[in-house]
Amino acid sequence: MAAEKKCPVCGKPSVDKFKPFCSKRCADVDLNRWLTGSYVIPARDDEPRDESDTE
């Protein structure tokens, strides 16, 4: 038996229709976090840039 996955937003059990979320509301909360920049991959200024980055 596989462990039941939990909603990454609220922690309730996920529902097949909205996987990996438990509801449309939690899916929308997650989308809003992406669109507003709440989820960010940190970068350092001293990292070398690719030549393709400048084009």
PDB file of N, CA, C and O in Angstrom:
ATOM      1  N   MET A   1       0.851  -1.188   0.000  1.00  0.00           N
ATOM      2  CA  MET A   1       0.000   0.000   0.000  1.00  0.00           C
ATOM      3  C   MET A   1       0.887   1.238   0.000  1.00  0.00           C
ATOM      4  O   MET A   1       1.784   1.362   0.834  1.00  0.00           O
ATOM      5  N   ALA A   2       0.641   2.146  -0.926  1.00  0.00           N
ATOM      6  CA  ALA A   2       1.420   3.376  -1.038  1.00  0.00           C
ATOM      7  C   ALA A   2       0.912   4.405  -0.034  1.00  0.00           C
ATOM      8  O   ALA A   2      -0.278   4.449   0.279  1.00  0.00           O
ATOM      9  N   ALA A   3       1.814   5.215   0.457  1.00  0.00           N
ATOM     10  CA  ALA A   3       1.428   6.279   1.381  1.00  0.00           C
ATOM     11  C   ALA A   3       0.615   7.325   0.628  1.00  0.00           C
ATOM     12  O   ALA A   3       0.935   7.679  -0.506  1.00  0.00           O
ATOM     13  N   GLU A   4      -0.429   7.808   1.267  1.00  0.00           N
ATOM     14  CA  GLU A   4      -1.276   8.821   0.632  1.00  0.00           C
ATOM     15  C   GLU A   4      -0.535  10.150   0.576  1.00  0.00           C
ATOM     16  O   GLU A   4       0.018  10.611   1.574  1.00  0.00           O
ATOM     17  N   LYS A   5      -0.533  10.750  -0.596  1.00  0.00           N
ATOM     18  CA  LYS A   5       0.126  12.047  -0.783  1.00  0.00           C
ATOM     19  C   LYS A   5      -0.734  13.135  -0.153  1.00  0.00           C
ATOM     20  O   LYS A   5      -1.963  13.050  -0.141  1.00  0.00           O
ATOM     21  N   LYS A   6      -0.070  14.148   0.365  1.00  0.00           N
ATOM     22  CA  LYS A   6      -0.778  15.265   0.980  1.00  0.00           C
ATOM     23  C   LYS A   6      -0.667  16.498   0.097  1.00  0.00           C
ATOM     24  O   LYS A   6       0.297  16.669  -0.649  1.00  0.00           O
ATOM     25  N   CYS A   7      -1.659  17.337   0.200  1.00  0.00           N
ATOM     26  CA  CYS A   7      -1.692  18.597  -0.536  1.00  0.00           C
ATOM     27  C   CYS A   7      -0.513  19.455  -0.083  1.00  0.00           C
ATOM     28  O   CYS A   7      -0.324  19.657   1.116  1.00  0.00           O
ATOM     29  N   PRO A   8       0.291  19.968  -1.036  1.00  0.00           N
ATOM     30  CA  PRO A   8       1.440  20.784  -0.648  1.00  0.00           C
ATOM     31  C   PRO A   8       1.064  22.148  -0.061  1.00  0.00           C
ATOM     32  O   PRO A   8       1.911  22.817   0.531  1.00  0.00           O
ATOM     33  N   VAL A   9      -0.183  22.564  -0.216  1.00  0.00           N
ATOM     34  CA  VAL A   9      -0.602  23.868   0.298  1.00  0.00           C
ATOM     35  C   VAL A   9      -1.149  23.752   1.720  1.00  0.00           C
ATOM     36  O   VAL A   9      -0.742  24.506   2.604  1.00  0.00           O
ATOM     37  N   CYS A  10      -2.076  22.805   1.946  1.00  0.00           N
ATOM     38  CA  CYS A  10      -2.740  22.743   3.254  1.00  0.00           C
ATOM     39  C   CYS A  10      -2.470  21.460   4.039  1.00  0.00           C
ATOM     40  O   CYS A  10      -2.738  21.403   5.240  1.00  0.00           O
ATOM     41  N   GLY A  11      -1.941  20.429   3.371  1.00  0.00           N
ATOM     42  CA  GLY A  11      -1.614  19.191   4.070  1.00  0.00           C
ATOM     43  C   GLY A  11      -2.729  18.155   4.118  1.00  0.00           C
ATOM     44  O   GLY A  11      -2.527  17.064   4.652  1.00  0.00           O
ATOM     45  N   LYS A  12      -3.893  18.469   3.575  1.00  0.00           N
ATOM     46  CA  LYS A  12      -4.981  17.494   3.526  1.00  0.00           C
ATOM     47  C   LYS A  12      -4.664  16.453   2.462  1.00  0.00           C
ATOM     48  O   LYS A  12      -3.823  16.698   1.596  1.00  0.00           O
ATOM     49  N   PRO A  13      -5.327  15.287   2.508  1.00  0.00           N
ATOM     50  CA  PRO A  13      -5.096  14.270   1.462  1.00  0.00           C
ATOM     51  C   PRO A  13      -5.461  14.811   0.081  1.00  0.00           C
ATOM     52  O   PRO A  13      -6.460  15.514  -0.070  1.00  0.00           O
ATOM     53  N   SER A  14      -4.644  14.479  -0.932  1.00  0.00           N
ATOM     54  CA  SER A  14      -4.903  14.958  -2.290  1.00  0.00           C
ATOM     55  C   SER A  14      -6.079  14.212  -2.903  1.00  0.00           C
ATOM     56  O   SER A  14      -6.421  13.104  -2.489  1.00  0.00           O
ATOM     57  N   VAL A  15      -6.694  14.848  -3.905  1.00  0.00           N
ATOM     58  CA  VAL A  15      -7.846  14.292  -4.608  1.00  0.00           C
ATOM     59  C   VAL A  15      -7.428  14.094  -6.059  1.00  0.00           C
ATOM     60  O   VAL A  15      -6.770  14.956  -6.641  1.00  0.00           O
ATOM     61  N   ASP A  16      -7.813  12.948  -6.651  1.00  0.00           N
ATOM     62  CA  ASP A  16      -7.393  12.630  -8.019  1.00  0.00           C
ATOM     63  C   ASP A  16      -7.702  13.758  -9.005  1.00  0.00           C
ATOM     64  O   ASP A  16      -6.886  14.042  -9.883  1.00  0.00           O
ATOM     65  N   LYS A  17      -8.838  14.391  -8.881  1.00  0.00           N
ATOM     66  CA  LYS A  17      -9.250  15.428  -9.831  1.00  0.00           C
ATOM     67  C   LYS A  17      -8.296  16.630  -9.798  1.00  0.00           C
ATOM     68  O   LYS A  17      -8.106  17.288 -10.821  1.00  0.00           O
ATOM     69  N   PHE A  18      -7.694  16.925  -8.640  1.00  0.00           N
ATOM     70  CA  PHE A  18      -6.862  18.117  -8.492  1.00  0.00           C
ATOM     71  C   PHE A  18      -5.414  17.792  -8.137  1.00  0.00           C
ATOM     72  O   PHE A  18      -4.691  18.671  -7.667  1.00  0.00           O
ATOM     73  N   LYS A  19      -4.973  16.556  -8.349  1.00  0.00           N
ATOM     74  CA  LYS A  19      -3.629  16.144  -7.938  1.00  0.00           C
ATOM     75  C   LYS A  19      -2.578  17.131  -8.377  1.00  0.00           C
ATOM     76  O   LYS A  19      -2.636  17.601  -9.514  1.00  0.00           O
ATOM     77  N   PRO A  20      -1.643  17.463  -7.557  1.00  0.00           N
ATOM     78  CA  PRO A  20      -1.361  16.929  -6.227  1.00  0.00           C
ATOM     79  C   PRO A  20      -2.087  17.669  -5.111  1.00  0.00           C
ATOM     80  O   PRO A  20      -1.743  17.512  -3.940  1.00  0.00           O
ATOM     81  N   PHE A  21      -3.085  18.471  -5.461  1.00  0.00           N
ATOM     82  CA  PHE A  21      -3.801  19.277  -4.471  1.00  0.00           C
ATOM     83  C   PHE A  21      -5.077  18.588  -4.013  1.00  0.00           C
ATOM     84  O   PHE A  21      -5.490  17.574  -4.577  1.00  0.00           O
ATOM     85  N   CYS A  22      -5.703  19.163  -2.964  1.00  0.00           N
ATOM     86  CA  CYS A  22      -6.935  18.587  -2.432  1.00  0.00           C
ATOM     87  C   CYS A  22      -8.173  19.262  -3.009  1.00  0.00           C
ATOM     88  O   CYS A  22      -9.275  18.722  -2.913  1.00  0.00           O
ATOM     89  N   SER A  23      -7.998  20.443  -3.611  1.00  0.00           N
ATOM     90  CA  SER A  23      -9.147  21.186  -4.131  1.00  0.00           C
ATOM     91  C   SER A  23      -8.690  22.204  -5.166  1.00  0.00           C
ATOM     92  O   SER A  23      -7.498  22.476  -5.313  1.00  0.00           O
ATOM     93  N   LYS A  24      -9.650  22.752  -5.868  1.00  0.00           N
ATOM     94  CA  LYS A  24      -9.352  23.809  -6.843  1.00  0.00           C
ATOM     95  C   LYS A  24      -8.789  25.026  -6.120  1.00  0.00           C
ATOM     96  O   LYS A  24      -7.908  25.707  -6.645  1.00  0.00           O
ATOM     97  N   ARG A  25      -9.284  25.301  -4.938  1.00  0.00           N
ATOM     98  CA  ARG A  25      -8.794  26.445  -4.176  1.00  0.00           C
ATOM     99  C   ARG A  25      -7.293  26.337  -3.921  1.00  0.00           C
ATOM    100  O   ARG A  25      -6.558  27.298  -4.146  1.00  0.00           O
ATOM    101  N   CYS A  26      -6.830  25.178  -3.453  1.00  0.00           N
ATOM    102  CA  CYS A  26      -5.403  24.998  -3.184  1.00  0.00           C
ATOM    103  C   CYS A  26      -4.583  25.064  -4.478  1.00  0.00           C
ATOM    104  O   CYS A  26      -3.469  25.588  -4.480  1.00  0.00           O
ATOM    105  N   ALA A  27      -5.122  24.541  -5.563  1.00  0.00           N
ATOM    106  CA  ALA A  27      -4.438  24.629  -6.856  1.00  0.00           C
ATOM    107  C   ALA A  27      -4.306  26.094  -7.269  1.00  0.00           C
ATOM    108  O   ALA A  27      -3.262  26.500  -7.780  1.00  0.00           O
ATOM    109  N   ASP A  28      -5.348  26.882  -7.053  1.00  0.00           N
ATOM    110  CA  ASP A  28      -5.318  28.305  -7.392  1.00  0.00           C
ATOM    111  C   ASP A  28      -4.355  29.082  -6.488  1.00  0.00           C
ATOM    112  O   ASP A  28      -3.685  30.008  -6.946  1.00  0.00           O
ATOM    113  N   VAL A  29      -4.287  28.709  -5.211  1.00  0.00           N
ATOM    114  CA  VAL A  29      -3.344  29.348  -4.293  1.00  0.00           C
ATOM    115  C   VAL A  29      -1.920  29.105  -4.784  1.00  0.00           C
ATOM    116  O   VAL A  29      -1.103  30.025  -4.794  1.00  0.00           O
ATOM    117  N   ASP A  30      -1.620  27.878  -5.190  1.00  0.00           N
ATOM    118  CA  ASP A  30      -0.287  27.542  -5.684  1.00  0.00           C
ATOM    119  C   ASP A  30       0.024  28.305  -6.969  1.00  0.00           C
ATOM    120  O   ASP A  30       1.127  28.831  -7.117  1.00  0.00           O
ATOM    121  N   LEU A  31      -0.922  28.376  -7.892  1.00  0.00           N
ATOM    122  CA  LEU A  31      -0.731  29.121  -9.139  1.00  0.00           C
ATOM    123  C   LEU A  31      -0.454  30.594  -8.835  1.00  0.00           C
ATOM    124  O   LEU A  31       0.437  31.197  -9.433  1.00  0.00           O
ATOM    125  N   ASN A  32      -1.212  31.165  -7.911  1.00  0.00           N
ATOM    126  CA  ASN A  32      -0.998  32.564  -7.535  1.00  0.00           C
ATOM    127  C   ASN A  32       0.407  32.776  -6.972  1.00  0.00           C
ATOM    128  O   ASN A  32       1.036  33.798  -7.244  1.00  0.00           O
ATOM    129  N   ARG A  33       0.895  31.825  -6.200  1.00  0.00           N
ATOM    130  CA  ARG A  33       2.251  31.939  -5.660  1.00  0.00           C
ATOM    131  C   ARG A  33       3.284  31.956  -6.777  1.00  0.00           C
ATOM    132  O   ARG A  33       4.256  32.708  -6.706  1.00  0.00           O
ATOM    133  N   TRP A  34       3.087  31.134  -7.814  1.00  0.00           N
ATOM    134  CA  TRP A  34       4.009  31.145  -8.958  1.00  0.00           C
ATOM    135  C   TRP A  34       3.928  32.467  -9.702  1.00  0.00           C
ATOM    136  O   TRP A  34       4.956  33.045 -10.055  1.00  0.00           O
ATOM    137  N   LEU A  35       2.720  32.950  -9.944  1.00  0.00           N
ATOM    138  CA  LEU A  35       2.537  34.162 -10.745  1.00  0.00           C
ATOM    139  C   LEU A  35       3.005  35.425 -10.042  1.00  0.00           C
ATOM    140  O   LEU A  35       3.399  36.387 -10.702  1.00  0.00           O
ATOM    141  N   THR A  36       2.968  35.439  -8.719  1.00  0.00           N
ATOM    142  CA  THR A  36       3.391  36.633  -7.979  1.00  0.00           C
ATOM    143  C   THR A  36       4.859  36.584  -7.579  1.00  0.00           C
ATOM    144  O   THR A  36       5.360  37.528  -6.969  1.00  0.00           O
ATOM    145  N   GLY A  37       5.558  35.501  -7.912  1.00  0.00           N
ATOM    146  CA  GLY A  37       6.980  35.413  -7.614  1.00  0.00           C
ATOM    147  C   GLY A  37       7.309  34.911  -6.232  1.00  0.00           C
ATOM    148  O   GLY A  37       8.445  35.066  -5.783  1.00  0.00           O
ATOM    149  N   SER A  38       6.349  34.309  -5.534  1.00  0.00           N
ATOM    150  CA  SER A  38       6.627  33.768  -4.206  1.00  0.00           C
ATOM    151  C   SER A  38       7.597  32.597  -4.273  1.00  0.00           C
ATOM    152  O   SER A  38       8.390  32.387  -3.355  1.00  0.00           O
ATOM    153  N   TYR A  39       7.534  31.843  -5.354  1.00  0.00           N
ATOM    154  CA  TYR A  39       8.462  30.736  -5.557  1.00  0.00           C
ATOM    155  C   TYR A  39       9.610  31.264  -6.417  1.00  0.00           C
ATOM    156  O   TYR A  39       9.403  31.640  -7.570  1.00  0.00           O
ATOM    157  N   VAL A  40      10.809  31.290  -5.859  1.00  0.00           N
ATOM    158  CA  VAL A  40      11.951  31.846  -6.565  1.00  0.00           C
ATOM    159  C   VAL A  40      13.139  30.906  -6.412  1.00  0.00           C
ATOM    160  O   VAL A  40      13.377  30.359  -5.335  1.00  0.00           O
ATOM    161  N   ILE A  41      13.874  30.728  -7.491  1.00  0.00           N
ATOM    162  CA  ILE A  41      15.109  29.957  -7.438  1.00  0.00           C
ATOM    163  C   ILE A  41      16.227  30.961  -7.223  1.00  0.00           C
ATOM    164  O   ILE A  41      16.478  31.810  -8.079  1.00  0.00           O
ATOM    165  N   PRO A  42      16.902  30.868  -6.079  1.00  0.00           N
ATOM    166  CA  PRO A  42      17.943  31.858  -5.802  1.00  0.00           C
ATOM    167  C   PRO A  42      19.124  31.736  -6.768  1.00  0.00           C
ATOM    168  O   PRO A  42      19.490  30.638  -7.188  1.00  0.00           O
ATOM    169  N   ALA A  43      19.697  32.859  -7.103  1.00  0.00           N
ATOM    170  CA  ALA A  43      20.869  32.900  -7.979  1.00  0.00           C
ATOM    171  C   ALA A  43      21.878  33.871  -7.384  1.00  0.00           C
ATOM    172  O   ALA A  43      21.522  34.772  -6.624  1.00  0.00           O
ATOM    173  N   ARG A  44      23.127  33.675  -7.737  1.00  0.00           N
ATOM    174  CA  ARG A  44      24.178  34.569  -7.249  1.00  0.00           C
ATOM    175  C   ARG A  44      24.681  35.416  -8.404  1.00  0.00           C
ATOM    176  O   ARG A  44      24.730  34.952  -9.543  1.00  0.00           O
ATOM    177  N   ASP A  45      25.053  36.645  -8.118  1.00  0.00           N
ATOM    178  CA  ASP A  45      25.566  37.548  -9.147  1.00  0.00           C
ATOM    179  C   ASP A  45      26.933  37.142  -9.668  1.00  0.00           C
ATOM    180  O   ASP A  45      27.302  37.511 -10.782  1.00  0.00           O
ATOM    181  N   ASP A  46      27.696  36.382  -8.875  1.00  0.00           N
ATOM    182  CA  ASP A  46      29.049  36.018  -9.284  1.00  0.00           C
ATOM    183  C   ASP A  46      29.106  34.741 -10.123  1.00  0.00           C
ATOM    184  O   ASP A  46      30.195  34.273 -10.456  1.00  0.00           O
ATOM    185  N   GLU A  47      27.939  34.167 -10.471  1.00  0.00           N
ATOM    186  CA  GLU A  47      27.935  32.984 -11.319  1.00  0.00           C
ATOM    187  C   GLU A  47      28.234  33.393 -12.756  1.00  0.00           C
ATOM    188  O   GLU A  47      27.706  34.401 -13.227  1.00  0.00           O
ATOM    189  N   PRO A  48      29.070  32.632 -13.461  1.00  0.00           N
ATOM    190  CA  PRO A  48      29.361  32.960 -14.862  1.00  0.00           C
ATOM    191  C   PRO A  48      28.109  32.842 -15.724  1.00  0.00           C
ATOM    192  O   PRO A  48      27.290  31.946 -15.519  1.00  0.00           O
ATOM    193  N   ARG A  49      27.964  33.739 -16.680  1.00  0.00           N
ATOM    194  CA  ARG A  49      26.798  33.727 -17.566  1.00  0.00           C
ATOM    195  C   ARG A  49      27.143  32.984 -18.845  1.00  0.00           C
ATOM    196  O   ARG A  49      28.282  33.016 -19.311  1.00  0.00           O
ATOM    197  N   ASP A  50      26.144  32.316 -19.405  1.00  0.00           N
ATOM    198  CA  ASP A  50      26.303  31.677 -20.724  1.00  0.00           C
ATOM    199  C   ASP A  50      26.273  32.762 -21.788  1.00  0.00           C
ATOM    200  O   ASP A  50      25.697  33.830 -21.582  1.00  0.00           O
ATOM    201  N   GLU A  51      26.897  32.482 -22.926  1.00  0.00           N
ATOM    202  CA  GLU A  51      26.837  33.410 -24.061  1.00  0.00           C
ATOM    203  C   GLU A  51      25.410  33.561 -24.546  1.00  0.00           C
ATOM    204  O   GLU A  51      25.037  34.625 -25.041  1.00  0.00           O
ATOM    205  N   SER A  52      24.587  32.496 -24.412  1.00  0.00           N
ATOM    206  CA  SER A  52      23.203  32.544 -24.885  1.00  0.00           C
ATOM    207  C   SER A  52      22.339  33.451 -24.021  1.00  0.00           C
ATOM    208  O   SER A  52      21.266  33.860 -24.465  1.00  0.00           O
ATOM    209  N   ASP A  53      22.766  33.784 -22.790  1.00  0.00           N
ATOM    210  CA  ASP A  53      21.994  34.658 -21.909  1.00  0.00           C
ATOM    211  C   ASP A  53      21.953  36.095 -22.409  1.00  0.00           C
ATOM    212  O   ASP A  53      21.014  36.830 -22.103  1.00  0.00           O
ATOM    213  N   THR A  54      22.945  36.498 -23.162  1.00  0.00           N
ATOM    214  CA  THR A  54      23.026  37.899 -23.597  1.00  0.00           C
ATOM    215  C   THR A  54      22.251  38.174 -24.873  1.00  0.00           C
ATOM    216  O   THR A  54      22.084  39.335 -25.248  1.00  0.00           O
ATOM    217  N   GLU A  55      21.787  37.163 -25.532  1.00  0.00           N
ATOM    218  CA  GLU A  55      21.080  37.371 -26.805  1.00  0.00           C
ATOM    219  C   GLU A  55      19.643  37.705 -26.601  1.00  0.00           C
ATOM    220  O   GLU A  55      18.912  37.909 -27.570  1.00  0.00           O
TER     221      GLU A  55
END
